[in-house]
Amino acid sequence: MRLIFLGTGTSFGVPQIGCRCPTCTSSDPRDKRTRTAALIETRGKRLLIDTPPELRLQLVAAGIDRIDAVLFTHAHADHVHGIDDLRALSVRQGAMLPAYGSRETMAELAVKFPYIFDPSFVVPAGTSKPELAPHVLEAGVTVSIAGVPVLPLSLPHGDHYVLGYRIGPIAYITDVKTIPDDAIAALAHLDVLVLNALLSRPHPLHLPAGIAPAYDGLVIEVDEP
């Protein structure tokens, strides 16, 4: 089982436009961070989490040319505005790609990207669009996605909620400020817990510091459950 960090950056990305701070001007490749996304490989399946603006570059860099499903944490721009890059995968695979998220997220995606989710939209001749089959997840209820058990967890992100995902011994959680007790109970006995760590000072929407950082391209391997 493998967890691939496709992107680990903030909503601005790193380096940030116009910033001359030590991190943004660093030559360390770990300081070059695209917007947040991940991919989990298990049981011969690939589950993509989120579609940030740099998705095409991320998938090319990781050598990913096929996925079995996409899971959305929420519909903020830095997590979904690369959704059109799924077009290359659905065309290449010749099949609808299952897309999962909360009811609120899937409804917001349908408004933002009607050409993808409105079944009445007609693709002009000679063109294509991402072929996605939307599915609504219920937080706290384990579902089988491409034959892989996935537990979605509802977590607060300011006035909104995001979905975190537990997949076997790995849990992936982004953009949260606190973790409710019921979610903590569902996260017991993990091998890997991924959390956001935005700033070294308090932030109204994100967790504080003190968490070991990941970086773009980091791969973590654990035993299959």
ABEGO torsion letter per residue (X at the ends): XBBBBABABBAAEOBBBGBABAAAABABAAABBBBBBBBBBBGGBBBBBEBBAAAAAAAAAAGBABBABBBBABABAAAAAAAAAAAAAAAAAGBBBBBBBBAAAAAAAAAABAAAABAABBBBBGBBBBBBBBBBBBBGBBBBBGGBBBBBBBBBBEABBBBBBBBEABBBBBGBABBBAAAAAAABGBABBBBBBABABBBAABBBBGBBBBBBGBBBBBBBX
